[in-house]
Amino acid sequence: MSAGTDSVLKVDALTDHWIIKTEAWLDTGRDGDKNYAFRGMLGHYMGKHDILFGEVQLYPGPMEWNVYGGWQHRFGDILEVGYKYDFMESANHVFARVPFGEKVALRYDHDFGKKENEYGLSYKIHNYITLEYVYNDEVVDQRQVISDNGTLALDYQKKLKETADEMQKDFDAKAENMTDAEKEKLFVDMQQQFNQKRTSIEKEMADQVTGAVKSVASKRGLSLVVDKAAVIYGGTDITKDVSDSLAKSTSASADAAKTDAAKTDSSTTK
């Protein structure tokens, strides 16, 4: 779940047939290059309660666009509902807005592509500035992240095998002159040691996954990310983002290790 505050500057132009809106917003709870954006909307009234509209949103940081086309229906002054299609991400959205007087409003948006629910509670300071508190639900599949990262999985298997081989040699050396009863006790003790070392290796791997999750969460302004296995319904799946982040970090670590090894070999040769 993410929590952030958006400061929104709005300029609206209304006529009997057309509506024009422009917005600039800043998200104070999000790190990275998507913490501010510009949005423009052009709509045409179809009767008293319906609007057909087109909408464009630009993130100047990464220079990414969202282009929408949609419809909105208004039930008097108590409820607005609608549908819009994101042409850039091929995603369907449904949304609703409930105003509470002239200054406060509750907003909801569901992205069918990302399976994301977004909630916003806004307060209009005056006609040109609005503050909005935003929540998003996010989940990550940690097992999928590990299986997607071949380098991490191979590193885990390598460390596990090295540990097993080392302990087997240790067992063979110590058990050479032991009785069967002593060997059995030694085996039980070393099995416990192996389990402890395996837990330590798995923790190292889990820490790398956690680091990738924290990196993605920071960039997306998320205050809470839960394991997908603990989610029964809902939530936005950020597993791919975490897998990509982990792949970059493990690749960078591997390159750094190769560079260090090359320097060591060069020093030894000299």
Stockholm file with secondary structure:
# STOCKHOLM 1.0

chainA/1-270         MSAGTDSVLKVDALTDHWIIKTEAWLDTGRDGDKNYAFRGMLGHYMGKHDILFGEVQLYPGPMEWNVYGGWQHRFGDILEVGYKYDFMESANHVFARVPFGEKVALRYDHDFGKKENEYGLSYKIHNYITLEYVYNDEVVDQRQVISDNGTLALDYQKKLKETADEMQKDFDAKAENMTDAEKEKLFVDMQQQFNQKRTSIEKEMADQVTGAVKSVASKRGLSLVVDKAAVIYGGTDITKDVSDSLAKSTSASADAAKTDAAKTDSSTTK
#=GR chainA/1-270 SS CEEEEEEEEEEEEECSSEEEEEEEEEETTCCSSCSEEEEEEEEEEETTTEEEEEEEEEETTTTEEEEEEEEEEEETTTEEEEEEEETTTTEEEEEEEEEETTTEEEEEEEETTTTEEEEEEEEEEETTEEEEEEEECEEECHHHHHHHCHHHHHHHHHHHHHHHHHHHHHHHHHTTTCCHHHHHHHHHHHHHHHHHHHHHHHHHHHHHHHHHHHHHHHHHTBSCCEEGGGCSSCCEECHHHHHHHHHHHHHHHHHHHHHHHHHHHHHHHC
#=GC SS_cons         CEEEEEEEEEEEEECSSEEEEEEEEEETTCCSSCSEEEEEEEEEEETTTEEEEEEEEEETTTTEEEEEEEEEEEETTTEEEEEEEETTTTEEEEEEEEEETTTEEEEEEEETTTTEEEEEEEEEEETTEEEEEEEECEEECHHHHHHHCHHHHHHHHHHHHHHHHHHHHHHHHHTTTCCHHHHHHHHHHHHHHHHHHHHHHHHHHHHHHHHHHHHHHHHHTBSCCEEGGGCSSCCEECHHHHHHHHHHHHHHHHHHHHHHHHHHHHHHHC
//
